Structure formats: structure tokens, C-alpha cells
Amino acid sequence: MFTIETVDPSDPVANRIIRAYILDVASRWYGRPATTEEVDEALIDESYDDLLGLSGALLVALDAGHGIGCAGVRFTGDYAELTKFFTLPNHRGRGVGSRLLREIERVCGARAIGTIRLDTRAELKEACALYERFGFERVDAFNDEPYSDRWYAKALDQRVR
């Protein structure tokens, strides 16, 4: 059984699961295993140290003290941005992503945020399917993120399908 906790981005468990996330998405992008240097470079470009306090939150799914999934959220006024959403491959299909998304929705609802939005890539099929099952709808691009080719938004009063 796993738990979900809000963690400080500087916590070592946060660093380990975020590195695993970057390794996974970078390896898919390159079509080969990403190198340590490529992961380090991506971590500079994909900072997550602001996912705490008034600006955001970082949630980590923990199993026996080890991070098995994560989800970050940035609070930006009337909407929140979902980021760093990931489950370790050997833990997929166990409800980790669903529980993380529900907790993100709860955190955002407690702040009276009306919409969650995100950008992603179509090749991240597992995540896209989960977003759509949770009621996220495809929307026009709302940023110029070079690695994204799909954008989603969800009004928080929608129910999970």
C-alpha cells in the first residue's frame, strides 16, 4: 500500500523521483536511454524548486519510504498548472496516477482554483489516457513549450469518468 505526501522540493525523495521522471520522458524523447548529463541539463530547464508554499505543491506517492510517483502543481491565480506528473513504470496500473490526480484536485479545490491545465506530449499515452478519463479536455496551445504537442484543461467541478 502506498501513501501520498506533500514534500519539499529539496527533499532527497523528491529529487530521486523527479530524476526518474526526467529520465523517463527524456529517454522517450530521444528514443534511447538519456544520459546523466542530459538529465542534469533537463533539470536545469525544468526547475521544480517553486513547487511549495504559496506558489505550488509537490506530491509524492511513497511505498515503504520510496518515491513511486509524483505530481506537481503551480498556483497561478484562477488556474493551476499540473507538472511533473509521473509514476514509475513498474508501479503503473496500481492506481498511483489516479490517486495523485485526485489529491492535486483536492489541493487546488482547497485554494478555490477553478481550472487545472497542463501541457504534455502525445507519445506519453498512459498519461494522456488518464487525463481524458479524469475529464481533462484538449484545448488550444496556451504556451510555446517546445517539447509539448498537446494541451489539456479541466474545470474542477467536473467528475471523473
Rosetta constraint file for C-alpha pairs under 8 A:
AtomPair CA 1 CA 63 HARMONIC 6.50 0.50
AtomPair CA 2 CA 61 HARMONIC 6.41 0.50
AtomPair CA 2 CA 62 HARMONIC 5.34 0.50
AtomPair CA 2 CA 63 HARMONIC 4.50 0.50
AtomPair CA 2 CA 64 HARMONIC 7.37 0.50
AtomPair CA 3 CA 61 HARMONIC 5.56 0.50
AtomPair CA 3 CA 62 HARMONIC 5.24 0.50
AtomPair CA 3 CA 63 HARMONIC 6.65 0.50
AtomPair CA 4 CA 59 HARMONIC 6.49 0.50
AtomPair CA 4 CA 60 HARMONIC 5.55 0.50
AtomPair CA 4 CA 61 HARMONIC 4.34 0.50
AtomPair CA 4 CA 62 HARMONIC 6.05 0.50
AtomPair CA 4 CA 99 HARMONIC 7.97 0.50
AtomPair CA 4 CA 100 HARMONIC 7.21 0.50
AtomPair CA 5 CA 59 HARMONIC 5.51 0.50
AtomPair CA 5 CA 60 HARMONIC 5.49 0.50
AtomPair CA 5 CA 61 HARMONIC 6.53 0.50
AtomPair CA 5 CA 62 HARMONIC 7.47 0.50
AtomPair CA 6 CA 57 HARMONIC 6.73 0.50
AtomPair CA 6 CA 58 HARMONIC 5.63 0.50
AtomPair CA 6 CA 59 HARMONIC 4.42 0.50
AtomPair CA 6 CA 60 HARMONIC 6.35 0.50
AtomPair CA 7 CA 11 HARMONIC 6.75 0.50
AtomPair CA 7 CA 14 HARMONIC 6.93 0.50
AtomPair CA 7 CA 57 HARMONIC 7.70 0.50
AtomPair CA 7 CA 58 HARMONIC 5.78 0.50
AtomPair CA 7 CA 59 HARMONIC 6.06 0.50
AtomPair CA 7 CA 60 HARMONIC 6.75 0.50
AtomPair CA 8 CA 14 HARMONIC 7.31 0.50
AtomPair CA 8 CA 51 HARMONIC 7.75 0.50
AtomPair CA 8 CA 52 HARMONIC 6.47 0.50
AtomPair CA 8 CA 58 HARMONIC 6.89 0.50
AtomPair CA 9 CA 14 HARMONIC 5.68 0.50
AtomPair CA 9 CA 15 HARMONIC 7.08 0.50
AtomPair CA 9 CA 48 HARMONIC 6.69 0.50
AtomPair CA 9 CA 49 HARMONIC 5.33 0.50
AtomPair CA 9 CA 50 HARMONIC 7.66 0.50
AtomPair CA 9 CA 51 HARMONIC 6.57 0.50
AtomPair CA 9 CA 52 HARMONIC 7.19 0.50
AtomPair CA 9 CA 58 HARMONIC 6.67 0.50
AtomPair CA 10 CA 14 HARMONIC 6.77 0.50
AtomPair CA 10 CA 15 HARMONIC 6.89 0.50
AtomPair CA 10 CA 49 HARMONIC 7.03 0.50
AtomPair CA 11 CA 15 HARMONIC 6.50 0.50
AtomPair CA 12 CA 16 HARMONIC 6.22 0.50
AtomPair CA 13 CA 17 HARMONIC 6.37 0.50
AtomPair CA 13 CA 66 HARMONIC 6.95 0.50
AtomPair CA 13 CA 67 HARMONIC 6.06 0.50
AtomPair CA 14 CA 18 HARMONIC 6.02 0.50
AtomPair CA 14 CA 60 HARMONIC 7.05 0.50
AtomPair CA 14 CA 67 HARMONIC 7.38 0.50
AtomPair CA 15 CA 19 HARMONIC 6.02 0.50
AtomPair CA 16 CA 20 HARMONIC 6.28 0.50
AtomPair CA 16 CA 67 HARMONIC 7.39 0.50
AtomPair CA 17 CA 21 HARMONIC 6.17 0.50
AtomPair CA 17 CA 60 HARMONIC 7.97 0.50
AtomPair CA 17 CA 67 HARMONIC 5.67 0.50
AtomPair CA 17 CA 68 HARMONIC 6.89 0.50
AtomPair CA 17 CA 69 HARMONIC 6.66 0.50
AtomPair CA 17 CA 70 HARMONIC 6.88 0.50
AtomPair CA 18 CA 22 HARMONIC 6.17 0.50
AtomPair CA 18 CA 70 HARMONIC 7.46 0.50
AtomPair CA 18 CA 84 HARMONIC 7.16 0.50
AtomPair CA 19 CA 23 HARMONIC 6.01 0.50
AtomPair CA 19 CA 39 HARMONIC 7.01 0.50
AtomPair CA 19 CA 43 HARMONIC 7.72 0.50
AtomPair CA 20 CA 24 HARMONIC 6.14 0.50
AtomPair CA 20 CA 88 HARMONIC 7.47 0.50
AtomPair CA 21 CA 25 HARMONIC 6.31 0.50
AtomPair CA 21 CA 84 HARMONIC 7.16 0.50
AtomPair CA 21 CA 85 HARMONIC 7.95 0.50
AtomPair CA 21 CA 86 HARMONIC 5.94 0.50
AtomPair CA 21 CA 87 HARMONIC 7.75 0.50
AtomPair CA 21 CA 88 HARMONIC 7.68 0.50
AtomPair CA 22 CA 26 HARMONIC 5.75 0.50
AtomPair CA 22 CA 39 HARMONIC 6.10 0.50
AtomPair CA 22 CA 42 HARMONIC 7.04 0.50
AtomPair CA 22 CA 43 HARMONIC 7.35 0.50
AtomPair CA 23 CA 27 HARMONIC 5.86 0.50
AtomPair CA 23 CA 33 HARMONIC 7.55 0.50
AtomPair CA 23 CA 34 HARMONIC 6.01 0.50
AtomPair CA 23 CA 39 HARMONIC 5.96 0.50
AtomPair CA 24 CA 28 HARMONIC 6.33 0.50
AtomPair CA 25 CA 29 HARMONIC 6.14 0.50
AtomPair CA 26 CA 30 HARMONIC 6.10 0.50
AtomPair CA 26 CA 33 HARMONIC 7.76 0.50
AtomPair CA 26 CA 34 HARMONIC 5.87 0.50
AtomPair CA 26 CA 38 HARMONIC 7.84 0.50
AtomPair CA 26 CA 39 HARMONIC 7.29 0.50
AtomPair CA 27 CA 31 HARMONIC 5.71 0.50
AtomPair CA 27 CA 32 HARMONIC 5.16 0.50
AtomPair CA 27 CA 33 HARMONIC 4.63 0.50
AtomPair CA 27 CA 34 HARMONIC 4.74 0.50
AtomPair CA 28 CA 32 HARMONIC 6.77 0.50
AtomPair CA 28 CA 33 HARMONIC 7.81 0.50
AtomPair CA 28 CA 123 HARMONIC 7.92 0.50
AtomPair CA 30 CA 34 HARMONIC 7.01 0.50
AtomPair CA 34 CA 38 HARMONIC 6.04 0.50
AtomPair CA 34 CA 39 HARMONIC 6.67 0.50
AtomPair CA 35 CA 39 HARMONIC 6.32 0.50
AtomPair CA 36 CA 40 HARMONIC 6.12 0.50
AtomPair CA 37 CA 41 HARMONIC 6.13 0.50
AtomPair CA 38 CA 42 HARMONIC 6.11 0.50
AtomPair CA 39 CA 43 HARMONIC 6.17 0.50
AtomPair CA 40 CA 44 HARMONIC 6.62 0.50
AtomPair CA 41 CA 45 HARMONIC 6.57 0.50
AtomPair CA 42 CA 46 HARMONIC 5.77 0.50
AtomPair CA 43 CA 47 HARMONIC 5.77 0.50
AtomPair CA 50 CA 55 HARMONIC 6.32 0.50
AtomPair CA 50 CA 56 HARMONIC 6.45 0.50
AtomPair CA 50 CA 74 HARMONIC 7.85 0.50
AtomPair CA 51 CA 55 HARMONIC 6.24 0.50
AtomPair CA 51 CA 56 HARMONIC 4.11 0.50
AtomPair CA 51 CA 57 HARMONIC 4.45 0.50
AtomPair CA 51 CA 58 HARMONIC 5.45 0.50
AtomPair CA 51 CA 72 HARMONIC 6.46 0.50
AtomPair CA 51 CA 73 HARMONIC 6.56 0.50
AtomPair CA 51 CA 74 HARMONIC 6.23 0.50
AtomPair CA 52 CA 56 HARMONIC 4.55 0.50
AtomPair CA 52 CA 57 HARMONIC 4.47 0.50
AtomPair CA 52 CA 58 HARMONIC 6.60 0.50
AtomPair CA 53 CA 57 HARMONIC 6.77 0.50
AtomPair CA 54 CA 75 HARMONIC 7.36 0.50
AtomPair CA 55 CA 74 HARMONIC 5.79 0.50
AtomPair CA 55 CA 75 HARMONIC 5.26 0.50
AtomPair CA 55 CA 76 HARMONIC 7.37 0.50
AtomPair CA 56 CA 72 HARMONIC 7.33 0.50
AtomPair CA 56 CA 73 HARMONIC 5.32 0.50
AtomPair CA 56 CA 74 HARMONIC 4.23 0.50
AtomPair CA 56 CA 75 HARMONIC 5.28 0.50
AtomPair CA 57 CA 72 HARMONIC 5.71 0.50
AtomPair CA 57 CA 73 HARMONIC 5.41 0.50
AtomPair CA 57 CA 74 HARMONIC 6.76 0.50
AtomPair CA 58 CA 70 HARMONIC 7.18 0.50
AtomPair CA 58 CA 71 HARMONIC 5.98 0.50
AtomPair CA 58 CA 72 HARMONIC 4.36 0.50
AtomPair CA 58 CA 73 HARMONIC 6.55 0.50
AtomPair CA 59 CA 70 HARMONIC 5.48 0.50
AtomPair CA 59 CA 71 HARMONIC 5.24 0.50
AtomPair CA 59 CA 72 HARMONIC 6.09 0.50
AtomPair CA 59 CA 100 HARMONIC 7.26 0.50
AtomPair CA 59 CA 104 HARMONIC 7.90 0.50
AtomPair CA 60 CA 67 HARMONIC 6.16 0.50
AtomPair CA 60 CA 68 HARMONIC 7.40 0.50
AtomPair CA 60 CA 69 HARMONIC 5.69 0.50
AtomPair CA 60 CA 70 HARMONIC 4.33 0.50
AtomPair CA 60 CA 71 HARMONIC 6.61 0.50
AtomPair CA 60 CA 100 HARMONIC 7.92 0.50
AtomPair CA 61 CA 67 HARMONIC 5.67 0.50
AtomPair CA 61 CA 68 HARMONIC 5.53 0.50
AtomPair CA 61 CA 69 HARMONIC 4.88 0.50
AtomPair CA 61 CA 70 HARMONIC 5.96 0.50
AtomPair CA 61 CA 96 HARMONIC 6.99 0.50
AtomPair CA 61 CA 100 HARMONIC 7.28 0.50
AtomPair CA 62 CA 66 HARMONIC 5.19 0.50
AtomPair CA 62 CA 67 HARMONIC 4.61 0.50
AtomPair CA 62 CA 68 HARMONIC 5.77 0.50
AtomPair CA 62 CA 69 HARMONIC 7.32 0.50
AtomPair CA 63 CA 67 HARMONIC 6.52 0.50
AtomPair CA 63 CA 68 HARMONIC 6.59 0.50
AtomPair CA 68 CA 87 HARMONIC 5.87 0.50
AtomPair CA 68 CA 88 HARMONIC 5.40 0.50
AtomPair CA 68 CA 91 HARMONIC 6.78 0.50
AtomPair CA 69 CA 85 HARMONIC 7.56 0.50
AtomPair CA 69 CA 86 HARMONIC 5.29 0.50
AtomPair CA 69 CA 87 HARMONIC 4.01 0.50
AtomPair CA 69 CA 88 HARMONIC 5.94 0.50
AtomPair CA 69 CA 96 HARMONIC 6.76 0.50
AtomPair CA 69 CA 97 HARMONIC 7.33 0.50
AtomPair CA 69 CA 100 HARMONIC 7.99 0.50
AtomPair CA 70 CA 84 HARMONIC 6.56 0.50
AtomPair CA 70 CA 85 HARMONIC 5.55 0.50
AtomPair CA 70 CA 86 HARMONIC 5.33 0.50
AtomPair CA 70 CA 87 HARMONIC 6.55 0.50
AtomPair CA 70 CA 100 HARMONIC 7.11 0.50
AtomPair CA 71 CA 82 HARMONIC 7.14 0.50
AtomPair CA 71 CA 83 HARMONIC 6.26 0.50
AtomPair CA 71 CA 84 HARMONIC 5.22 0.50
AtomPair CA 71 CA 85 HARMONIC 4.21 0.50
AtomPair CA 71 CA 86 HARMONIC 6.50 0.50
AtomPair CA 71 CA 100 HARMONIC 6.35 0.50
AtomPair CA 71 CA 101 HARMONIC 7.54 0.50
AtomPair CA 71 CA 104 HARMONIC 7.45 0.50
AtomPair CA 72 CA 82 HARMONIC 5.84 0.50
AtomPair CA 72 CA 83 HARMONIC 4.87 0.50
AtomPair CA 72 CA 84 HARMONIC 5.34 0.50
AtomPair CA 72 CA 85 HARMONIC 6.52 0.50
AtomPair CA 72 CA 104 HARMONIC 7.89 0.50
AtomPair CA 73 CA 80 HARMONIC 6.32 0.50
AtomPair CA 73 CA 81 HARMONIC 5.41 0.50
AtomPair CA 73 CA 82 HARMONIC 4.60 0.50
AtomPair CA 73 CA 83 HARMONIC 5.75 0.50
AtomPair CA 73 CA 104 HARMONIC 7.15 0.50
AtomPair CA 74 CA 80 HARMONIC 5.43 0.50
AtomPair CA 74 CA 81 HARMONIC 5.05 0.50
AtomPair CA 74 CA 82 HARMONIC 6.69 0.50
AtomPair CA 74 CA 83 HARMONIC 7.61 0.50
AtomPair CA 75 CA 79 HARMONIC 6.59 0.50
AtomPair CA 75 CA 80 HARMONIC 4.60 0.50
AtomPair CA 75 CA 81 HARMONIC 6.66 0.50
AtomPair CA 76 CA 80 HARMONIC 5.58 0.50
AtomPair CA 76 CA 81 HARMONIC 7.41 0.50
AtomPair CA 77 CA 113 HARMONIC 7.41 0.50
AtomPair CA 78 CA 112 HARMONIC 7.97 0.50
AtomPair CA 78 CA 113 HARMONIC 5.31 0.50
AtomPair CA 78 CA 114 HARMONIC 6.05 0.50
AtomPair CA 78 CA 115 HARMONIC 6.90 0.50
AtomPair CA 79 CA 113 HARMONIC 5.49 0.50
AtomPair CA 79 CA 114 HARMONIC 5.94 0.50
AtomPair CA 79 CA 115 HARMONIC 4.67 0.50
AtomPair CA 79 CA 116 HARMONIC 5.58 0.50
AtomPair CA 79 CA 117 HARMONIC 7.19 0.50
AtomPair CA 80 CA 108 HARMONIC 7.14 0.50
AtomPair CA 80 CA 113 HARMONIC 6.77 0.50
AtomPair CA 80 CA 115 HARMONIC 6.32 0.50
AtomPair CA 80 CA 116 HARMONIC 4.74 0.50
AtomPair CA 80 CA 117 HARMONIC 6.29 0.50
AtomPair CA 81 CA 116 HARMONIC 5.70 0.50
AtomPair CA 81 CA 117 HARMONIC 5.05 0.50
AtomPair CA 81 CA 118 HARMONIC 5.51 0.50
AtomPair CA 82 CA 116 HARMONIC 6.62 0.50
AtomPair CA 82 CA 117 HARMONIC 6.15 0.50
AtomPair CA 82 CA 118 HARMONIC 5.20 0.50
AtomPair CA 83 CA 118 HARMONIC 6.84 0.50
AtomPair CA 85 CA 97 HARMONIC 7.85 0.50
AtomPair CA 86 CA 97 HARMONIC 7.18 0.50
AtomPair CA 87 CA 91 HARMONIC 6.47 0.50
AtomPair CA 87 CA 92 HARMONIC 6.12 0.50
AtomPair CA 87 CA 96 HARMONIC 6.72 0.50
AtomPair CA 87 CA 97 HARMONIC 6.38 0.50
AtomPair CA 88 CA 92 HARMONIC 6.54 0.50
AtomPair CA 91 CA 96 HARMONIC 7.35 0.50
AtomPair CA 92 CA 96 HARMONIC 6.90 0.50
AtomPair CA 92 CA 97 HARMONIC 7.68 0.50
AtomPair CA 95 CA 99 HARMONIC 6.14 0.50
AtomPair CA 96 CA 100 HARMONIC 6.17 0.50
AtomPair CA 97 CA 101 HARMONIC 6.12 0.50
AtomPair CA 97 CA 130 HARMONIC 7.77 0.50
AtomPair CA 98 CA 102 HARMONIC 6.18 0.50
AtomPair CA 98 CA 130 HARMONIC 7.49 0.50
AtomPair CA 99 CA 103 HARMONIC 6.15 0.50
AtomPair CA 100 CA 104 HARMONIC 6.16 0.50
AtomPair CA 101 CA 105 HARMONIC 6.17 0.50
AtomPair CA 102 CA 106 HARMONIC 6.22 0.50
AtomPair CA 103 CA 107 HARMONIC 6.12 0.50
AtomPair CA 104 CA 108 HARMONIC 6.13 0.50
AtomPair CA 105 CA 109 HARMONIC 5.93 0.50
AtomPair CA 105 CA 116 HARMONIC 7.99 0.50
AtomPair CA 105 CA 156 HARMONIC 6.94 0.50
AtomPair CA 106 CA 110 HARMONIC 6.15 0.50
AtomPair CA 107 CA 111 HARMONIC 6.70 0.50
AtomPair CA 108 CA 112 HARMONIC 6.43 0.50
AtomPair CA 108 CA 113 HARMONIC 5.32 0.50
AtomPair CA 108 CA 114 HARMONIC 7.83 0.50
AtomPair CA 108 CA 116 HARMONIC 7.97 0.50
AtomPair CA 109 CA 113 HARMONIC 5.63 0.50
AtomPair CA 109 CA 114 HARMONIC 7.28 0.50
AtomPair CA 109 CA 156 HARMONIC 7.14 0.50
AtomPair CA 113 CA 156 HARMONIC 7.72 0.50
AtomPair CA 114 CA 155 HARMONIC 5.74 0.50
AtomPair CA 114 CA 156 HARMONIC 5.51 0.50
AtomPair CA 114 CA 157 HARMONIC 7.73 0.50
AtomPair CA 115 CA 153 HARMONIC 6.74 0.50
AtomPair CA 115 CA 154 HARMONIC 5.49 0.50
AtomPair CA 115 CA 155 HARMONIC 4.43 0.50
AtomPair CA 115 CA 156 HARMONIC 5.62 0.50
AtomPair CA 116 CA 153 HARMONIC 5.61 0.50
AtomPair CA 116 CA 154 HARMONIC 5.33 0.50
AtomPair CA 116 CA 155 HARMONIC 6.60 0.50
AtomPair CA 116 CA 156 HARMONIC 7.11 0.50
AtomPair CA 117 CA 151 HARMONIC 7.48 0.50
AtomPair CA 117 CA 152 HARMONIC 5.51 0.50
AtomPair CA 117 CA 153 HARMONIC 4.05 0.50
AtomPair CA 117 CA 154 HARMONIC 6.31 0.50
AtomPair CA 118 CA 151 HARMONIC 5.83 0.50
AtomPair CA 118 CA 152 HARMONIC 5.37 0.50
AtomPair CA 118 CA 153 HARMONIC 6.45 0.50
AtomPair CA 119 CA 145 HARMONIC 7.92 0.50
AtomPair CA 119 CA 148 HARMONIC 5.95 0.50
AtomPair CA 119 CA 149 HARMONIC 7.52 0.50
AtomPair CA 119 CA 150 HARMONIC 5.79 0.50
AtomPair CA 119 CA 151 HARMONIC 4.40 0.50
AtomPair CA 119 CA 152 HARMONIC 6.33 0.50
AtomPair CA 120 CA 124 HARMONIC 7.41 0.50
AtomPair CA 120 CA 128 HARMONIC 7.88 0.50
AtomPair CA 120 CA 147 HARMONIC 7.70 0.50
AtomPair CA 120 CA 148 HARMONIC 5.00 0.50
AtomPair CA 120 CA 149 HARMONIC 6.40 0.50
AtomPair CA 120 CA 150 HARMONIC 5.29 0.50
AtomPair CA 120 CA 151 HARMONIC 6.26 0.50
AtomPair CA 121 CA 147 HARMONIC 7.10 0.50
AtomPair CA 121 CA 148 HARMONIC 5.02 0.50
AtomPair CA 121 CA 149 HARMONIC 5.11 0.50
AtomPair CA 121 CA 150 HARMONIC 5.47 0.50
AtomPair CA 122 CA 128 HARMONIC 6.96 0.50
AtomPair CA 122 CA 149 HARMONIC 6.56 0.50
AtomPair CA 122 CA 150 HARMONIC 6.27 0.50
AtomPair CA 124 CA 128 HARMONIC 6.32 0.50
AtomPair CA 125 CA 129 HARMONIC 6.06 0.50
AtomPair CA 126 CA 130 HARMONIC 6.34 0.50
AtomPair CA 127 CA 131 HARMONIC 6.16 0.50
AtomPair CA 128 CA 132 HARMONIC 6.24 0.50
AtomPair CA 129 CA 133 HARMONIC 6.16 0.50
AtomPair CA 130 CA 134 HARMONIC 6.19 0.50
AtomPair CA 131 CA 135 HARMONIC 6.50 0.50
AtomPair CA 131 CA 136 HARMONIC 5.26 0.50
AtomPair CA 131 CA 137 HARMONIC 7.97 0.50
AtomPair CA 131 CA 152 HARMONIC 7.96 0.50
AtomPair CA 132 CA 136 HARMONIC 4.95 0.50
AtomPair CA 132 CA 137 HARMONIC 6.39 0.50
AtomPair CA 133 CA 160 HARMONIC 6.40 0.50
AtomPair CA 133 CA 161 HARMONIC 5.23 0.50
AtomPair CA 134 CA 159 HARMONIC 7.05 0.50
AtomPair CA 134 CA 160 HARMONIC 4.34 0.50
AtomPair CA 134 CA 161 HARMONIC 5.71 0.50
AtomPair CA 135 CA 154 HARMONIC 6.35 0.50
AtomPair CA 135 CA 158 HARMONIC 6.50 0.50
AtomPair CA 135 CA 159 HARMONIC 6.66 0.50
AtomPair CA 135 CA 160 HARMONIC 5.76 0.50
AtomPair CA 135 CA 161 HARMONIC 6.33 0.50
AtomPair CA 136 CA 152 HARMONIC 5.76 0.50
AtomPair CA 136 CA 153 HARMONIC 5.25 0.50
AtomPair CA 136 CA 154 HARMONIC 4.56 0.50
AtomPair CA 136 CA 155 HARMONIC 7.99 0.50
AtomPair CA 137 CA 152 HARMONIC 5.23 0.50
AtomPair CA 137 CA 153 HARMONIC 5.51 0.50
AtomPair CA 137 CA 154 HARMONIC 6.28 0.50
AtomPair CA 138 CA 150 HARMONIC 7.16 0.50
AtomPair CA 138 CA 151 HARMONIC 5.69 0.50
AtomPair CA 138 CA 152 HARMONIC 4.45 0.50
AtomPair CA 138 CA 153 HARMONIC 6.65 0.50
AtomPair CA 139 CA 150 HARMONIC 7.96 0.50
AtomPair CA 139 CA 151 HARMONIC 5.53 0.50
AtomPair CA 139 CA 152 HARMONIC 5.33 0.50
AtomPair CA 139 CA 153 HARMONIC 6.54 0.50
AtomPair CA 140 CA 151 HARMONIC 6.48 0.50
AtomPair CA 141 CA 150 HARMONIC 7.28 0.50
AtomPair CA 141 CA 151 HARMONIC 5.72 0.50
AtomPair CA 142 CA 151 HARMONIC 7.38 0.50
AtomPair CA 144 CA 148 HARMONIC 7.99 0.50
AtomPair CA 154 CA 158 HARMONIC 7.23 0.50
